[in-house]
Amino acid sequence: MVHSHPQRDILPAGSPASDWCTHPETLQAFWPFAGNTTGIAAAIAARGSVDLQRRKHTADCIRDQYAKAGISPPQALTDFAEGAEVVSVGHQLQAGGGPAFFHYKILSALRWAAQLRAAGTPAVAVFWMASEDHDFEEIARTHAPGGPIFEWTPERLDEASVGRIAWDADAENDWQAWCQSILQSTGAIDDLPMPLAHRVRHWLEEWFGQENLLVIDGDDPELKASARGILGREWSGDGIADALRSAHAAYASKWSSVPLNVQANNLFVLEENGRRTRADRWLAAHGAEDVHQLRPEQWSPNAALRSVYQEYVLQSAAFVGGPSEVGYWLMLAEAFRHHGVAHPALLVRDGAFVHNEHSLRAAEACGWTPQQPALTGDAAVAAWADNLLRGNGELDRAFEAWSEALIAHAQGVPGDAVPTTRAALTKMEKELLHVRKKWRKLVRQQRAEEAESMRKVVEDWMCPRGQGQERQLSALALMETVGGGTAFIEKWYKELEGANEPQFLVFHPDS
């Protein structure tokens, strides 16, 4: 069984992503096309026909990328080259996939592309590998419920592009062992070592090959050369800095926190030694006269510029991002206009929570639902104990009835009896809370095994490290609960068929 809820009801109220899902029509100054079918249609109409010459060149680059990784490209590449609409999505190259939302982002793009096709519009989902990111600590681990961790520990340079780090036989053996520990079968790779970017492409083929997902790596000399007019203008001072500066002020007046810092130059330099160095620091070390010696493939866009570069290359009808991504894309509308790049519709990814039998019982016992914010194990145990003590609410009802009777009696007493009585009742409520804490402690002591079981289910499965399940645990492990990846994807499509806005799915073990 699967239930879905609008993602706007799950996101933190007042956040940019929540506001965008709830009332995008009021935020047109930040981004012109909403994250729904109407927004997608409007984006396609505003863009007009796809530039087929650019598409074919991009398709040739993608074909070469698949060949270098030793994989046959999917049928989606032919459709892409012929001008099919694109629903794009991207992410860092998580070793082993990382948190479940890595999979959920891709499934979101796939379901939106499927909806376009069902409506008669040729469409493909394209995953953009953010292989040039260099925050290794964010991508090195994948967690399973209960603690098994896959951790990648390669030899690498600090500040190196993660996609270029070598994935070797030791890493592959560790990965296979981790998969076996969570009862997850996986394909093995023999042609090692290979760059992490190639290994991720193999994983995506394994996990989503049957879904006809197209994968592109932006770290490509030919692609960067084709976007010279966008990337190269950062060196001349005619980049996106002014557009970001203008957006920064508007964003700060609307929301409390601004996600992107304004940089005068939004490039990094991929140095010969493998490091990825911010452009301003590279200039300080080398001088402006050396810029002409850099080749386009050494230009590496930061998060803001990468979005513009990506959509110049792909010409998407829609882009699917996580809540944080959508937050910073809302700063980029003017940057797109500066370079004449068409705006795609901006969609928040779909989300999910997967129950097992233990989590279902635990959630019911502590009164928590996946639509609520994550909770800690201690908070869950406290709520469980309170629910036991509260029973069916007899004590609360009795105290409320007694309070009303006392106030009614005080109203017949001369003087300031009512205010005095109310003050006394307030003190009594505080004392009752204090007594309940003592009762709660006694319950936890007397039913210690149940309390520890509750804590373990919450910390291992429901809200690991006090965070949302999809932000901590591998989708590979979670999918096993509902019959594996194929069954999970089928249920995902079935539940979201025709859904016109981002959704949050809750999977139950009997599904």
SVG drawing of the C-alpha trace seen along z (x, -y; Angstrom):
<svg xmlns="http://www.w3.org/2000/svg" viewBox="-22 -44 73 55">
<polyline fill="none" stroke="black" stroke-width="0.4" points="0.0,0.0 1.2,-3.5 -0.2,-6.8 0.8,-10.2 0.6,-13.7 1.4,-17.0 5.1,-17.8 4.1,-21.4 2.5,-20.0 5.8,-18.3 8.3,-21.1 9.1,-23.6 6.5,-26.4 8.0,-29.6 11.0,-28.0 11.6,-29.0 10.8,-25.5 7.6,-25.4 6.5,-28.9 7.3,-27.8 5.2,-24.7 2.3,-26.5 1.9,-29.7 4.4,-30.0 2.2,-32.6 3.4,-35.1 7.1,-34.4 7.2,-35.0 9.9,-37.7 12.2,-34.9 11.3,-32.3 8.8,-32.4 7.5,-28.8 5.9,-26.8 6.6,-23.2 3.5,-21.6 2.2,-20.6 1.0,-24.2 4.5,-25.5 6.1,-22.9 3.8,-23.8 4.5,-27.5 8.2,-26.9 8.1,-25.0 6.0,-27.6 8.3,-30.4 11.4,-28.6 10.1,-27.6 11.7,-24.9 14.8,-23.1 18.1,-24.0 18.6,-20.7 22.2,-21.4 23.1,-22.0 21.2,-18.9 23.0,-16.7 26.3,-18.0 25.4,-17.3 24.1,-13.8 27.5,-13.1 29.3,-14.0 27.0,-11.8 27.6,-8.9 31.3,-9.3 30.9,-9.3 29.0,-6.1 31.6,-4.5 34.5,-5.5 32.6,-3.9 32.0,-0.7 28.2,-1.0 25.8,-1.1 23.7,-4.3 19.9,-3.9 17.2,-4.6 16.7,-7.9 19.8,-9.2 18.2,-8.9 15.0,-10.6 17.2,-13.4 19.1,-14.0 15.8,-14.2 14.5,-17.0 12.5,-15.3 11.7,-17.4 14.0,-17.0 13.2,-16.7 16.6,-17.2 17.9,-16.3 21.4,-16.3 23.4,-15.5 26.8,-14.9 28.4,-11.6 27.5,-9.8 29.6,-6.7 27.1,-3.9 24.2,-6.2 24.2,-7.9 20.9,-8.9 17.6,-7.7 16.8,-11.1 19.4,-10.5 17.1,-7.8 14.0,-9.8 15.2,-12.8 15.8,-10.6 12.5,-8.8 10.8,-12.2 12.3,-13.2 11.4,-9.9 7.8,-10.2 7.4,-13.7 8.9,-12.7 6.5,-9.7 3.6,-12.1 4.7,-14.3 4.9,-11.2 1.5,-10.1 0.1,-13.5 1.6,-13.0 4.9,-15.0 8.1,-13.0 10.2,-13.4 13.2,-11.9 14.7,-12.2 18.4,-13.2 20.6,-12.9 23.4,-15.5 26.4,-14.1 27.9,-16.9 31.3,-15.2 33.3,-18.3 32.2,-19.0 35.1,-18.5 33.4,-18.1 34.5,-14.6 33.2,-14.2 29.6,-14.7 29.8,-11.8 32.0,-9.2 29.5,-7.2 26.2,-5.3 24.3,-4.2 22.0,-1.2 19.4,-0.8 21.0,0.3 24.4,-0.9 26.2,0.9 28.1,-1.8 29.8,-1.7 32.8,-4.1 35.0,-4.9 38.6,-5.8 40.6,-6.3 43.9,-8.0 43.1,-11.5 44.1,-15.1 42.4,-17.7 40.1,-19.8 40.1,-17.3 37.1,-16.8 35.4,-13.7 34.4,-12.4 38.0,-12.0 39.1,-10.0 39.9,-6.4 37.5,-3.7 39.7,-0.6 39.3,3.1 39.5,2.5 36.6,0.1 34.6,2.5 35.2,5.4 34.1,3.2 31.0,2.2 30.1,5.8 30.6,6.8 28.4,3.9 25.6,4.9 25.7,8.5 25.4,7.2 22.0,5.6 20.8,8.5 21.1,6.4 22.4,8.1 24.5,5.9 26.3,6.1 30.1,6.4 32.6,4.3 35.8,5.9 37.5,3.2 39.2,1.4 40.4,-1.1 38.0,-3.6 37.0,-7.2 34.2,-7.5 32.1,-9.2 32.3,-6.0 31.3,-3.8 28.3,-6.0 27.2,-5.7 27.4,-1.9 25.3,-2.1 22.7,-4.3 22.5,-1.8 22.0,1.0 19.4,-0.8 17.5,-2.7 18.6,-1.1 15.1,0.4 13.7,-3.2 15.6,-4.5 17.4,-7.2 20.0,-9.3 23.1,-10.3 25.4,-13.2 28.7,-14.3 29.3,-18.1 33.0,-17.6 33.5,-17.2 36.0,-19.2 33.6,-19.3 30.6,-20.4 32.6,-23.1 33.9,-24.4 30.4,-24.6 29.4,-26.8 32.5,-29.0 30.2,-32.0 28.8,-31.4 31.8,-30.1 34.4,-32.3 32.6,-35.6 33.4,-35.1 37.0,-36.1 36.0,-39.3 33.8,-40.5 30.7,-40.0 29.5,-36.9 26.6,-36.4 27.9,-38.3 25.7,-41.4 22.6,-39.2 23.3,-37.3 24.0,-40.6 20.6,-41.9 18.9,-38.6 20.6,-38.5 19.0,-41.7 15.5,-40.6 16.0,-37.2 17.2,-38.6 14.1,-40.8 11.8,-37.8 13.5,-35.0 15.9,-35.2 18.7,-33.1 20.4,-33.6 21.8,-30.3 24.4,-31.6 27.2,-34.1 27.9,-36.5 31.2,-35.8 32.9,-38.2 34.0,-35.1 31.9,-32.0 34.4,-29.6 36.9,-27.2 40.1,-26.1 40.8,-22.4 44.6,-22.5 47.0,-20.1 47.8,-18.6 44.1,-17.6 43.0,-20.3 39.9,-22.4 40.8,-26.0 38.5,-28.9 39.1,-31.4 39.9,-34.4 42.5,-32.3 43.9,-31.0 44.2,-34.6 46.0,-35.7 48.5,-32.9 49.0,-33.2 47.9,-36.6 45.4,-37.7 48.0,-37.4 47.9,-33.6 44.2,-33.2 44.5,-32.9 46.6,-29.7 43.7,-27.9 41.8,-25.5 37.9,-25.5 38.0,-22.0 39.8,-23.6 36.9,-25.9 34.7,-24.5 31.5,-26.3 30.3,-26.7 26.8,-25.8 25.2,-29.0 27.0,-29.0 26.6,-25.2 22.9,-25.6 23.1,-28.0 25.7,-25.8 23.5,-22.7 20.4,-24.2 22.3,-25.8 23.5,-22.3 20.2,-20.4 17.5,-23.0 15.2,-21.4 11.4,-21.8 11.7,-21.2 14.3,-20.8 13.8,-18.7 15.7,-19.7 15.7,-19.1 14.3,-21.7 17.7,-23.4 18.4,-23.3 15.1,-24.9 16.0,-27.5 19.1,-28.6 17.6,-28.3 15.1,-31.0 18.2,-33.3 19.1,-32.5 16.4,-33.8 18.3,-37.0 21.5,-34.9 19.6,-32.8 18.3,-36.0 21.8,-37.5 23.0,-34.6 19.8,-34.1 19.3,-30.7 15.6,-29.5 14.1,-28.9 12.8,-25.4 9.9,-24.8 11.2,-24.5 10.0,-21.4 10.7,-20.2 11.5,-16.5 9.1,-14.0 9.9,-12.5 9.2,-9.2 9.2,-7.4 9.3,-3.6 7.7,-1.8 8.6,1.7 6.5,3.6 8.5,2.4 8.4,-1.3 4.7,-1.1 4.1,0.1 6.6,-2.4 5.1,-5.3 1.6,-4.4 2.8,-4.0 4.5,-7.4 1.9,-9.2 4.3,-10.2 3.7,-10.3 6.2,-10.7 4.5,-14.0 5.8,-15.4 9.3,-16.7 11.9,-14.1 12.3,-13.2 15.0,-11.8 14.9,-8.4 14.6,-10.2 11.7,-12.3 9.9,-9.2 10.3,-7.3 9.0,-10.3 6.0,-10.5 5.4,-6.8 5.4,-7.0 3.1,-10.0 0.7,-8.2 0.7,-5.2 0.1,-7.5 -2.6,-9.6 -4.6,-6.5 -7.7,-7.7 -7.4,-11.2 -9.3,-10.5 -6.9,-12.5 -6.8,-15.5 -10.6,-15.5 -11.0,-15.1 -8.5,-18.0 -10.3,-20.2 -13.7,-19.4 -12.5,-20.0 -10.9,-23.3 -14.1,-24.5 -16.1,-23.6 -13.6,-25.4 -13.8,-28.6 -17.6,-28.4 -17.6,-28.1 -15.1,-31.0 -17.5,-33.2 -20.0,-33.1 -17.4,-34.2 -17.0,-37.9 -13.7,-39.7 -10.9,-38.6 -11.7,-34.9 -11.6,-34.1 -8.1,-35.6 -6.8,-33.9 -8.3,-30.6 -6.9,-30.8 -3.5,-31.5 -3.8,-28.5 -4.9,-26.3 -1.8,-27.4 0.4,-26.3 -1.4,-23.0 -0.9,-22.4 2.8,-23.0 2.9,-20.6 1.0,-18.1 3.6,-18.3 6.3,-17.8 4.5,-14.7 4.0,-13.4 7.8,-13.6 8.2,-11.4 5.6,-9.0 7.2,-8.9 10.6,-8.0 8.9,-5.2 7.3,-3.9 10.6,-3.9 12.2,-2.0 9.4,0.5 9.2,1.1 12.8,0.6 12.9,3.3 9.9,1.7 11.5,-1.8 14.8,-0.6 13.1,1.1 11.2,-2.1 14.5,-4.1 16.3,-1.6 13.5,-1.6 13.5,-5.4 17.3,-5.8 17.9,-2.9 15.0,-3.3 12.5,-6.1 14.7,-9.1 18.4,-8.1 20.6,-10.7 17.4,-12.7 17.0,-13.5 14.5,-12.4 14.9,-8.8 15.4,-9.9 18.3,-12.1 20.2,-9.4 19.5,-5.8 20.2,-4.2 17.2,-3.7 18.6,-0.2 18.0,1.0 14.6,-0.7 13.4,0.7 14.0,4.2 11.1,3.7 8.6,3.4 10.0,6.2 13.1,4.6 13.9,1.9 11.6,3.0 8.6,3.4 9.3,0.0 9.6,-1.8 6.3,-0.2 4.5,-1.4 6.1,-4.8 4.8,-5.2 1.3,-3.9 0.8,-6.2 2.1,-9.3 0.4,-8.7 -1.2,-12.0 -0.1,-13.9 0.2,-17.5 2.5,-18.7 5.4,-17.3 4.3,-14.5 5.5,-12.7 4.9,-9.0 4.5,-6.8 5.1,-3.0 3.7,-0.4 5.1,3.1 2.0,4.9 2.5,3.0"/>
</svg>
